[in-house]
Amino acid sequence: MKYVDQFQWWALSLVGAKPLGGFELGGTGKKGSDKGVDGVINYIDSAKKELKRVLIQAKSGHVNSGTVRDLIGVLTNEHAEIGVLITLDPPTRDMITSASTAGYYKSEFWQKSFPRLQILTIEQILAGSVVQMPPETGTFLTAQKVRKNEGKQIEF
C-alpha cells in the first residue's frame, strides 16, 4: 500500500465518499482503471428517486489547471452532475478559473444551484468546508421498517 492510496482514502473519508477500487471490502487490493475518479457520493435529486453522483478526485500534490480540465472531461464522459477535487495545495488562479468554466448544476427538486466543479483543500475541509451538493441520501435507499402485528395472534 502506497502513501498516495492512504492519502486518497483518508481524504475521501473526510467528505463521506465511497472509495472506488483498491482495498474495499472484499477487494483484491489492486487498483484498476479509475478514469480519474477516486470516490463517489450518491444522492437522490428527484421524486423518482434516481441516483445521481458526485465524483471525487483526491490529489496529494502536482495539481494544476490541467488537472481541473481533465476532471471536467471526466464529469462529461461519466454523465455526473458534480465533481470535487480534493488537494493538499491551495488552488492557483488558473485552477479556479478552469473550475468556474464548468458552470453550475441546477437542482430543480431542491430549487438550488451548486458549482459543477469544486476545489477543496484538506485545510478547508478540516476547518469545516463541505461539498456543495443536494442532501446526501447515502449509497443505498433505506429499507422500510417492518411493523409488528401487536395484539394479534400469529396464525400457524
N, C-alpha and C positions, 0 to 999 in steps of 0.2 A: 504494500500500500504506500502510495506516494503522498508527499506533503500537499500537492495540488488537490488530490482526491479528498483528503481530510479537510482542507480549506473549503472546498465546494460543499461538502456535506454539512459542515458547520454553518456556512453562510446560508444554505437552503433552510436549515433548521431555524434560523433566526427569523425567517419570514413565513414559516409554516408550509414550505413547498415539499412535495414528494420528490425524492431523487429519482433520476432515470439512469438505469444501468448500474454497474459497479456492485457493491456489496449489499444489495437489497435483500430482504428476507427471502431465502431460498435461491438467491442468485449465485452465480459461479465466481463472482469477483472479477470477471473480465469486463472491461469497458468496451461497449460496442460503439457503432457509429451513432452519435447523438445529434448530429446535424447542428451543432452549436447550442444545444439545449441541455442544461444540467438538471433542471427540475421543472415541475409544473404545479400550479394551483388551479383546481377546478372550482367552478361556481355555476350557479343557475341564474340566468338572466331573462327568464320569460315564464309566462304562466304555463307553458308546455313542458317545463322542467327539463329542457335540453341543456346538456352540459356545455360550457364554454371554458376556454383555458387562458391562463396567464402563463407564458413561457418565461423561465428564469435562466439566466446565464450568469455564472459566478466566475470572476477572474481575480487572481491574486496579484496580477501585475501585467505590464505590457499592454495597456489598453489605449486606444486612440480613436479618432473619428471613424476609421475603417472598421473597427470592432462594432461600433454602433450601426453603421450602414449594413454590415453583414447580418446583424440581428434583425434589422428592419426587413431584409430579404427573407430571413427565416420565418418571420411573422407572416409575410405574404404567402410563402410556399406552404406553410403548415396551416394556413387559414385560422390563425389565432388572433384574438382581439387585442390583447395587451402583452407587452414584453417588458422585462425588467433586467437591467444589467447591474449586478452587484459587484463592486470593486473595492479594493483597498485604497486605491489612489483617487484623489479628487478629480472630477471630470474636467477636461480642458474646455475652453470656449468653443472650439470646433466640435467637440463631442456633444455639447449642449445644443449647438445649432443643428447638428445632424439629427439628434433625437427629436427636436421640435418639428422637423420636416415630416415625421411620421403622422402628425396630426393628433386627433382625439377620437376615442371610441365613445359613441353616444349610446347610452343605455336608455332605451325607450321605457323599459319596465320600471327602472328606478328614477327616471327623469333627471339624469345627471350625466355629465361628460367626464371622461378620465383620459389623461395623457396616454397615447397608444404605446409610446416607448418611454420608460422611466429609468433614470440612473440613480442608484442609491449606493452610498459608500457605507462601509461597515461602521464607521464612526456615526453616521446619521442614523443607522438602524439601532445601534446601541443607545443612542440619545432619544429614541422613541419614534423615529420616522417609520412609516409603514407603506406597503404597496397600495397605491390608489386604485381601487377596483370595486366592483359591486360586492355586497356582503358575501363572504365565503360560506358555502353550504357543506364543505367537506368533499372528499373524494367520492363518497358513496351517498346515495339517498338514505335517509333514516327510515328504518322499518317502523310500521305502525305497531302500537302497543297491543298486546293480546289482553283481552278483558276476560276476567273470570266470571263465570255464571254464579254469582253469590246468591244463596238462598234457594237454589235449585239442586235437586238430586241428579247426579250423573246417571245416565241410562247405560245399561250393560248390553 
